[in-house]
């Protein structure tokens, strides 16, 4: 059997069956190549119990805009379906250079689902879900409630390990403020190291939302998110570094009732500009460090309480080292400026 298959050309109608047949006929370890400058209309496509299958666009996608010249999957399936692409019980599979467009009248609950769940339409699985990669893709969300860009471990809450998102963009299709989260890692006792590298998140409710499991967010960017990074559960280890976000409601935050008591959280070398919310960062927890970041409010004349640490519980520590808060806090407010600068390097253990 060949290791490379070429997908059929778009039919102009519903391509779901033809695309699924092409995926199914691609052997494990193989690549299904899609022609450049092609737009497919399809419902949910499934990668079930597969190993090392790659879905790759010949032309790639243009990450500079949502109107890229590569391969486009335009969703036309029923409203509320699980996902546009359902990656279930699959190992080392990837989607590369494809634009997932959910801007139509109906949309699924997420663009890509990576999970282990008992799909009644499929035979017994023979693999586990790990090492999935989403590479050089654009995920165009509808900007409406009920649709996120990518889910990890939504159904199973377990075992989706070493997922990687690299060089991707998540934002509403019309580039205007909308709803939904870019990438959501749901509660999972064994979701080891979700890596999100050099990807953009803009005009979303949450850029990245973590319920549980280790996560690295590195070299990412975005604008206009209500929250750039949100912790919504007992996250294990979270690192956010070398990112730049603009016009955020809040840079990095934790849901009020979800206190990550057993977490280690590092926020390092990031720039947040024009923060519009009441504070730039809010993370209660046991082991938290902010180091070498820059935070700036949208209106320096009426600055928010720029950093509001929640004192950790017994046995924890909170460190604030070498961070820069805007040097234009308020007119005629030298005392406020002094309060900020004096708090730039401190640490407390409990």
Number of C-alpha atoms within 10 A of each C-alpha: 8 10 12 15 18 15 21 15 15 18 11 9 10 17 20 19 13 16 23 17 13 16 22 16 14 22 18 16 15 20 23 23 20 27 19 18 15 16 21 24 19 21 25 20 18 18 21 23 20 24 23 17 25 22 23 22 25 19 18 23 25 18 19 9 12 22 15 19 18 21 27 26 22 22 27 24 21 13 14 13 14 20 26 28 22 20 24 25 25 27 24 18 24 23 22 23 27 29 29 25 26 27 18 13 11 14 27 26 21 27 27 25 24 28 27 26 16 14 12 7 6 9 10 12 16 11 15 19 27 24 19 26 20 22 21 24 29 31 27 25 30 25 24 15 12 15 22 32 32 25 24 27 25 20 16 16 20 22 20 31 24 19 24 19 24 20 19 24 28 27 31 28 21 14 16 13 17 22 22 25 33 32 24 26 28 23 22 22 15 15 24 21 19 23 17 23 19 17 23 24 28 29 28 31 26 29 31 23 24 25 20 28 26 25 25 17 22 21 19 23 23 23 24 26 29 25 29 31 25 24 25 22 21 20 27 21 19 22 16 21 20 17 22 21 25 23 24 28 23 28 29 23 19 22 14 11 8 16 21 25 19 16 21 19 24 18 21 21 19 24 20 25 20 21 28 21 20 15 20 26 22 20 25 25 25 24 21 22 19 21 20 18 21 17 23 24 29 18 14 16 13 11 20 19 13 21 17 14 15 13 16 21 16 10 11 19 18 23 18 20 17 18 20 18 21 19 12 15 22 16 11 9 11 12 10 13 17 11 10 18 16 9 16 18 14 11 13 11 14 11
